[in-house]
């Protein structure tokens, strides 16, 4: 176990199995440990615990006549026919100024109707027989009436002639008395009067027959209350589908995920993140534990419920929930189970072979924390053979997935050969300062405070091989100081005292020194670490003024930081 203690930087405590990544606070030694009950195991690599303390390395149209009283009688063959019974003494006929004439076989002049094409067939001729001059105007008027009537014939009706009423009784008598044998007249009468004419019967059928299928169909569509489509529409309108009752387990599961977020078996980037995770799980506890009761519970819900059970000291329930989650395919649950077997804190005790198996399953499912712990096992030959190349490969995979701890460890490997025999390997391009800076920067931007501080120091070290970059050094240091990290706060004071990367400001520098001392975690001798030995006069004077205002310093305001000033400063820390 001593050989493995070199690589895993985490503290694990049961109950509430805990990891913590060492944070460089200037006062603690970077010695990771695993505590089970009263026993503490040390690892320096990164099996670190999460906030919960888990070990983690969609119609028929009927036409009417012009008076609207009945269907117009169509002609047999098409256009409507107009006939007069008048037989004039002197044949003549005019239609719209045109005087087409021809003689029938009896010598009578016949005037063609507007629809005639010059052809006359027995029984189908469109003709008007005209009498004396007094009938000319009447004939023209009748012809116009025919044109109008023809336009009103329904498409379904067969054409048939209809004889208009003639006011000239003499013309009627003349036709009847003088030319009864006229074939054209008889033919027209047959067309008008013959009840047995098929076309007439057909017209009557179309206009009157109630049994016409098309008409009946249209009436059924319009009137039938029993129509299936109508009934269906009424049912939809009157009887809306019942909305199923919401599943309480689904509601609880959604609330759990909304509060707790994605499952993560990795170590928090900073202590403040760990505290935030605990508070978040406390808020999500009721919803997560309820949702976990479902037979087909979401694996992430099961993972969160396991973390909550662990925080409550329920080891058996924790292990069962993690097992269900892993069996449902969650990589983070595989990693957490691996941690349990690696450190022996589960119900089955320590089992390195099972731990390796869970880490390999986590790696196959893409869990970055599981990849990182497996990489560290290859580094120290714990359960697997020593393999630096495989270690670097796995660590790179995890780092490229955005896991800050893998980025930090990989940066150390590229900077000074950590985990590599002889601290160098040409085949792996180790060391490589440029790659080290790349991964340090990635880790720092992800919130890893150790990476930010170490990289900041590299920028200030002329022997690091990095170009001098005051602005980047200030950016990284400020990132850490904003978390309340005392050494970083003090370093920001140095920057303002010396004007490195920021504008020189003695008052701000002195105020930052006081804040760092008030934390009680920084010794006065480390207050200006990295700064010139001699205090800047204006900064020293501002520092003395603050101590005096606090009632801690009653000496001379001489800008000389001696024993009296140092003693007053230590009082800020409660010493």
C-alpha positions in Angstrom: 0.0 0.0 0.0 2.9 2.4 0.5 3.7 2.3 -3.2 0.2 3.3 -4.1 0.2 6.0 -1.5 2.4 8.1 -3.8 -0.3 9.0 -6.3 -3.8 9.5 -5.0 -4.5 12.9 -3.5 -7.7 12.4 -1.6 -9.1 12.2 1.9 -11.7 9.5 2.4 -13.7 9.3 5.6 -16.5 7.0 6.6 -19.3 7.6 7.3 -19.7 10.0 4.4 -16.7 8.6 2.6 -14.8 11.8 1.8 -12.1 12.9 -0.6 -10.6 16.2 -0.8 -8.0 17.4 -3.3 -5.3 19.2 -1.4 -5.7 22.9 -1.8 -2.5 24.9 -1.6 -3.2 27.2 1.3 0.3 27.7 2.3 -0.2 25.9 5.6 -1.2 22.3 4.9 1.1 19.6 3.7 0.0 18.0 0.3 -0.4 14.6 1.9 -3.6 12.9 0.7 -5.1 10.2 2.9 -7.9 7.8 3.1 -9.6 7.4 6.4 -11.8 4.4 7.2 -13.0 4.5 10.7 -9.8 5.2 12.7 -7.6 4.0 9.9 -6.0 6.4 7.4 -4.5 5.4 4.0 -2.5 7.8 1.9 -2.6 8.2 -1.9 -1.2 11.1 -3.8 -2.8 10.7 -7.2 -6.3 11.7 -7.3 -8.8 9.2 -6.2 -10.7 12.1 -4.7 -14.2 12.3 -3.3 -17.2 14.2 -4.4 -19.2 16.5 -2.4 -21.1 13.6 -0.8 -17.9 12.2 0.5 -17.9 9.2 -1.8 -14.6 7.8 -2.6 -13.8 8.7 -6.1 -10.3 8.3 -7.6 -47.6 15.1 -32.9 -76.2 18.8 -55.2 -77.5 17.8 -57.5 -78.4 21.0 -59.2 -82.0 21.3 -60.5 -82.5 24.0 -63.0 -85.6 26.2 -63.0 -87.2 28.3 -65.7 -86.9 32.0 -65.7 -89.8 32.4 -63.4 -88.3 30.1 -60.9 -91.4 27.8 -60.9 -90.1 24.6 -62.6 -87.4 23.1 -64.7 -86.9 24.5 -68.2 -87.8 22.1 -70.9 -84.7 21.3 -72.9 -84.5 20.4 -76.6 -83.7 16.9 -77.7 -80.4 17.6 -79.2 -79.0 20.6 -77.5 -80.2 24.2 -77.7 -83.7 25.1 -76.7 -86.3 25.4 -79.5 -88.9 28.2 -79.9 -91.9 27.6 -82.1 -94.9 29.8 -83.2 -98.1 28.5 -84.5 -98.6 31.5 -86.8 -98.6 31.0 -90.6 -98.1 34.4 -92.3 -99.4 35.4 -95.7 -96.0 36.7 -96.5 -93.0 34.8 -95.0 -90.4 36.9 -93.4 -88.2 36.7 -90.3 -85.5 38.9 -88.8 -83.2 38.0 -85.9 -80.9 40.8 -84.7 -80.8 42.4 -88.2 -79.9 39.1 -89.9 -82.5 37.6 -92.3 -81.6 33.9 -92.9 -84.3 32.3 -95.0 -85.1 29.0 -96.5 -88.3 27.4 -97.9 -89.9 24.3 -96.5 -91.4 21.7 -98.8 -94.8 23.6 -98.7 -93.3 26.9 -99.8 -93.5 28.5 -96.4 -90.5 30.7 -95.3 -88.7 29.5 -92.2 -86.6 31.8 -90.0 -83.8 30.0 -88.1 -83.6 30.5 -84.4 -80.2 31.8 -83.0 -79.1 28.4 -82.1 -79.6 26.8 -85.5 -76.6 25.9 -87.6 -78.6 25.6 -90.8 -79.5 21.9 -90.2 -83.0 20.7 -89.6 -83.9 17.3 -88.6 -87.4 15.9 -88.2 -88.5 16.2 -84.6 -85.3 18.2 -83.7 -85.4 21.3 -85.8 -85.1 24.7 -84.0 -87.6 26.7 -86.2 -90.1 29.5 -85.9 -92.8 29.7 -88.6 -93.8 33.4 -89.1 -97.0 34.9 -90.5 -97.7 38.4 -91.5 -95.7 41.5 -90.9 -97.3 41.9 -87.5 -95.5 38.8 -86.4 -92.0 39.9 -87.3 -91.4 41.9 -84.1 -92.9 39.1 -82.0 -90.7 36.6 -83.6 -87.5 38.5 -82.8 -88.6 38.9 -79.2 -89.3 35.2 -78.9 -85.9 34.4 -80.4 -84.2 36.5 -77.7 -86.3 34.7 -75.1 -85.0 31.5 -76.4 -81.4 32.6 -76.1 -81.9 33.6 -72.6 -83.8 30.4 -71.7 -81.0 28.3 -73.3 -78.5 29.6 -70.9 -80.5 28.4 -68.0 -80.8 24.8 -69.0 -79.2 22.5 -66.3 -76.2 20.5 -67.4 -78.0 17.2 -66.4 -81.1 17.9 -68.4 -81.5 16.7 -72.0 -82.4 19.6 -74.3 -86.1 20.0 -75.4 -88.0 22.8 -77.1 -90.6 24.8 -75.3 -93.2 26.8 -77.3 -93.6 30.3 -76.1 -97.1 31.9 -75.8 -98.1 33.9 -78.8 -100.4 36.8 -78.4 -101.4 36.8 -82.1 -104.5 34.5 -82.2 -105.0 35.1 -85.9 -101.5 33.7 -86.6 -102.4 30.7 -84.6 -105.6 30.1 -86.4 -103.9 30.6 -89.7 -101.3 27.9 -88.9 -104.0 25.6 -87.7 -106.4 26.2 -90.6 -104.1 26.7 -93.5 -101.1 24.5 -92.9 -102.0 21.6 -90.6 -100.0 19.3 -92.9 -96.8 21.3 -92.5 -94.2 18.6 -91.4 -92.0 21.2 -89.6 -95.0 22.3 -87.6 -96.1 18.8 -86.8 -92.5 17.9 -85.9 -92.3 20.9 -83.5 -95.6 20.0 -81.9 -94.4 16.5 -81.4 -91.3 17.8 -79.7 -93.3 20.0 -77.5 -96.3 17.8 -76.7 -95.3 14.2 -77.0 -95.4 12.8 -73.4 -93.8 9.6 -74.6 -90.7 11.3 -75.9 -87.7 9.7 -74.2 -85.8 13.0 -73.8 -88.8 14.6 -72.2 -89.2 11.7 -69.8 -85.5 11.8 -69.1 -85.8 15.5 -68.3 -88.6 15.0 -65.9 -86.7 12.2 -64.2 -83.7 14.4 -63.7 -85.8 17.3 -62.5 -88.4 15.5 -60.4 -87.3 12.0 -59.6 -86.7 11.8 -55.8 -85.0 8.6 -56.2 -82.0 10.0 -58.1 -78.9 8.6 -56.4 -76.9 11.8 -56.6 -79.7 13.9 -55.2 -80.4 11.4 -52.4 -76.7 11.2 -51.6 -76.4 14.9 -51.4 -79.5 15.1 -49.2 -78.1 12.4 -47.0 -74.8 14.2 -46.6 -76.6 17.5 -45.8 -79.4 16.2 -43.6 -78.7 12.7 -42.2 -78.2 13.0 -38.5 -76.9 9.5 -38.3 -73.9 10.2 -40.6 -70.9 8.5 -39.1 -68.5 11.4 -39.7 -71.0 13.8 -38.1 -71.5 11.6 -35.1 -67.8 11.1 -34.7 -67.2 14.9 -34.8 -69.9 15.4 -32.2 -68.4 12.8 -30.0 -65.0 14.5 -30.2 -66.5 17.8 -29.4 -68.7 16.6 -26.6 -66.5 13.9 -25.1 -62.8 15.0 -24.9 -60.3 12.3 -24.2 -59.4 11.9 -20.6 -56.0 13.2 -19.6 -53.9 10.5 -17.9 -52.9 11.2 -14.3 -49.3 12.4 -14.0 -46.8 9.8 -12.7 -45.6 11.0 -9.3 -42.3 9.1 -9.8 -41.7 10.8 -13.1 -42.4 14.2 -11.5 -40.0 13.4 -8.6 -37.3 12.2 -11.0 -37.4 15.4 -13.0 -37.2 17.5 -9.9 -34.3 15.4 -8.6 -32.3 15.9 -11.8 -33.2 19.6 -12.1 -31.8 20.3 -8.6 -28.9 17.9 -8.4 -27.7 18.0 -12.0 -25.9 15.3 -13.9 -24.3 12.5 -12.0 -20.5 13.1 -11.3 -18.1 10.8 -9.5 -15.2 13.2 -9.8 -13.5 15.2 -7.1 -14.8 18.9 -6.8 -12.4 21.5 -8.2 -12.4 23.4 -4.9 -13.6 23.2 -1.3 -16.3 25.7 -2.1 -17.6 23.4 -4.8 -17.7 20.5 -2.4 -19.8 22.5 0.1 -22.1 23.6 -2.7 -22.6 20.0 -3.7 -23.6 19.0 -0.2 -26.1 21.8 0.0 -27.5 20.9 -3.4 -28.0 17.3 -2.5 -29.8 18.3 0.7 -32.3 20.2 -1.3 -32.8 17.4 -3.8 -33.0 14.6 -1.1 -36.8 14.3 -0.8 -37.4 14.1 -4.6 -34.4 11.9 -5.3 -35.3 9.3 -2.6 -38.9 9.1 -3.8 -38.0 8.8 -7.4 -35.5 6.0 -6.6 -38.4 3.9 -5.3 -39.6 3.4 -8.9 -38.8 -0.1 -10.3 -37.4 1.5 -13.4 -35.8 4.5 -11.8 -33.4 6.7 -13.8 -29.8 5.6 -13.2 -28.8 9.2 -12.4 -31.6 9.4 -9.9 -30.3 6.3 -8.3 -26.8 7.7 -8.2 -28.0 10.9 -6.4 -30.0 8.8 -4.0 -26.9 6.8 -3.2 -24.9 9.9 -2.4 -27.7 11.1 -0.1 -27.8 7.7 1.7 -24.1 7.8 2.1 -24.2 11.3 3.7 -26.7 9.8 6.1 -24.4 6.9 7.0 -26.6 4.3 5.3 -23.8 2.1 3.8 -25.9 -0.8 2.8 -28.5 1.4 1.0 -25.7 3.3 -0.7 -24.1 0.2 -2.1 -27.5 -1.2 -3.3 -28.5 2.0 -5.1 -25.0 2.3 -6.8 -25.3 -1.3 -7.9 -28.8 -0.7 -9.5 -27.4 2.5 -11.2 -24.4 0.7 -12.6 -26.5 -2.2 -13.8 -28.7 0.4 -15.6 -25.5 1.6 -17.5 -24.3 4.7 -15.6 -20.5 5.1 -15.8 -20.3 7.3 -12.7 -21.9 4.5 -10.6 -19.2 2.1 -11.9 -16.5 4.5 -10.8 -18.0 5.0 -7.3 -18.3 1.2 -6.9 -14.7 0.9 -7.9 -13.7 3.4 -5.2 -15.6 1.3 -2.6 -13.8 -1.9 -3.5 -10.4 -0.1 -3.8 -10.5 1.3 -0.3 -12.5 -1.5 1.2 -15.3 0.7 2.6 -18.2 -1.3 1.0 -20.1 -4.2 2.6 -17.8 -6.7 0.8 -14.6 -5.1 1.9 -11.5 -4.4 -0.2 -11.2 -6.3 -3.5 -8.6 -4.8 -5.9 -9.6 -7.0 -8.8 -13.3 -5.9 -8.5 -12.2 -2.3 -8.2 -10.2 -2.6 -11.5 -13.2 -4.3 -13.2 -15.5 -1.4 -12.2 -13.0 1.2 -13.3 -12.6 -0.5 -16.7 -16.4 -0.6 -17.1 -16.6 3.1 -16.2 -13.9 3.8 -18.8 -15.8 1.9 -21.5 -18.9 4.1 -20.7 -16.9 7.3 -21.0 -16.6 8.3 -17.3 -13.6 10.6 -16.9 -13.2 10.1 -13.2 -13.0 6.3 -13.7 -10.4 6.8 -16.5 -8.3 8.9 -14.2 -8.2 6.4 -11.3 -7.5 3.6 -13.7 -4.6 5.6 -15.1 -3.1 6.1 -11.6 -3.4 2.3 -11.0 -1.3 1.7 -14.2 1.2 4.3 -12.8 1.8 2.3 -9.6 1.0 -1.2 -10.8 -1.9 -1.6 -8.5 -4.1 -4.5 -9.7 -2.7 -4.0 -13.2 0.9 -4.0 -14.6 2.9 -0.8 -14.6 2.4 0.9 -17.9 3.4 4.6 -18.2 2.1 4.7 -21.8 -1.3 3.4 -20.9 -1.3 5.8 -17.9 -0.7 8.8 -20.2 -3.2 7.6 -22.7 -6.0 7.2 -20.1 -5.1 10.5 -18.4 -5.2 12.3 -21.8 -8.6 10.8 -22.6 -10.0 12.1 -19.3 -8.3 15.5 -19.6 -9.8 16.0 -23.1 -13.2 15.2 -21.7 -12.8 18.3 -19.4 -12.0 16.6 -16.1 -10.0 19.2 -14.2 -8.1 16.7 -12.0 -6.9 14.7 -15.0 -5.8 18.0 -16.6 -3.8 19.0 -13.5 -2.1 15.6 -13.1 -1.2 15.4 -16.8 0.3 18.9 -16.6 2.5 17.8 -13.7 3.6 14.8 -15.8 4.5 16.9 -18.8 6.3 19.5 -16.6 8.5 17.3 -14.4 7.8 13.7 -15.4 5.5 12.7 -12.5 4.7 9.0 -12.8 7.4 8.4 -15.5 10.4 6.2 -14.6 13.5 8.5 -14.7 11.0 11.5 -15.1 11.6 11.4 -18.8 10.4 9.4 -21.8 11.3 10.6 -25.3 8.7 8.3 -26.9 6.0 10.0 -24.8 7.5 13.5 -25.4 8.0 13.9 -21.6 9.0 16.5 -20.4 7.2 19.1 -22.5 6.7 22.5 -21.0 4.4 23.8 -23.6 2.0 20.8 -23.1 2.3 21.3 -19.4 1.2 24.9 -19.7 -1.7 23.9 -21.9 -3.1 21.4 -19.4 -2.4 23.7 -16.4 -4.4 26.4 -18.1 -7.3 24.0 -18.9 -7.4 22.9 -15.2 -7.2 26.4 -13.9 -10.0 27.6 -16.1 -12.1 24.6 -14.9 -11.6 25.9 -11.3 -8.7 23.9 -10.1 -7.0 26.2 -7.6 -3.8 24.2 -7.4 -3.3 24.3 -11.1 -3.9 28.1 -11.2 -1.4 28.8 -8.4 1.3 26.5 -9.8 1.0 28.0 -13.3 1.1 31.5 -11.8 4.3 30.7 -10.1 5.8 29.3 -13.3 5.1 32.7 -15.0 7.0 34.4 -12.2 10.0 32.0 -12.3 12.7 33.0 -14.8 14.0 29.4 -14.8 10.8 27.8 -15.8 11.4 28.3 -19.5 8.1 30.1 -19.8 8.0 33.6 -21.2 7.4 36.4 -18.7 3.7 37.1 -18.7 2.6 39.4 -15.8 -1.0 39.8 -17.1 -1.6 36.0 -17.2 0.0 35.6 -13.8 -2.4 38.2 -12.4 -5.4 36.6 -14.1 -4.6 33.2 -12.6 -3.9 34.5 -9.2 -7.0 36.6 -9.1 -9.1 33.6 -10.1 -7.9 31.8 -6.9 -8.1 34.8 -4.6 -11.7 35.3 -5.4 -12.4 32.0 -3.7 -11.0 33.4 -0.5 -7.7 31.6 -0.7 -5.4 33.5 1.7 -2.0 32.9 -0.1 -3.6 34.1 -3.4 -5.0 37.2 -1.7 -1.6 38.0 -0.3 0.0 37.5 -3.8 -2.5 40.0 -5.3 -1.2 42.4 -2.6 2.3 41.9 -3.9 1.2 42.7 -7.4 -0.3 46.0 -6.4 2.7 46.9 -4.2 5.1 46.3 -7.1 2.9 47.3 -10.0 3.3 43.9 -11.7 0.5 43.2 -14.2 -1.7 45.9 -12.5 -1.4 49.6 -11.8 0.6 50.4 -8.7 -1.6 51.2 -5.8 -0.2 51.1 -2.2 -3.6 51.4 -0.5 -5.1 48.4 -2.3 -1.9 46.4 -1.6 -2.1 47.2 2.2 -5.8 46.3 2.3 -5.1 42.9 0.6 -2.4 42.1 3.1 -4.8 42.8 6.0 -7.4 40.5 4.5 -5.0 37.7 4.1 -3.8 38.0 7.7 -7.4 38.2 9.1 -8.0 34.7 7.7 -5.8 33.3 10.5 -4.3 30.8 7.9 -1.3 32.8 6.9 1.8 33.6 8.9 3.2 37.1 8.8 6.5 35.7 7.4 4.7 34.4 4.3 2.7 37.6 3.7 4.8 39.0 1.0 6.2 35.8 -0.5 7.8 36.5 -3.8 8.0 40.3 -3.2 11.3 42.3 -2.7 12.7 42.1 0.7 12.1 45.8 1.5 8.6 47.1 1.8 7.5 49.8 -0.6 7.4 52.9 1.6 3.9 54.1 0.7 2.5 50.5 1.1 4.1 50.1 4.5 2.7 53.5 5.6 -0.8 52.5 4.5 -0.4 49.2 6.3 0.5 50.9 9.6 -2.5 53.3 9.2 -4.9 50.3 9.0 -3.4 48.6 12.0 -3.6 51.9 14.0 -7.2 52.4 13.0 -8.0 48.9 14.2 -6.4 49.8 17.6 -3.7 47.2 17.1 -0.7 49.6 16.5 0.2 52.6 18.6 3.7 53.2 17.2 5.0 55.8 14.9 3.7 56.0 11.4 7.2 55.9 9.9 6.7 53.4 7.1 9.2 51.1 8.8 7.9 47.6 9.2 9.7 46.4 12.3 8.8 44.3 15.3 6.0 46.6 16.5 4.3 46.5 13.1 4.7 42.7 12.8 3.3 42.1 16.3 0.3 44.3 15.5 -0.2 42.4 12.2 -0.2 39.0 14.0 -3.0 40.2 16.2 -5.1 40.4 13.0 -4.9 36.6 12.9 -5.8 36.3 16.5 -2.3 35.4 17.5 
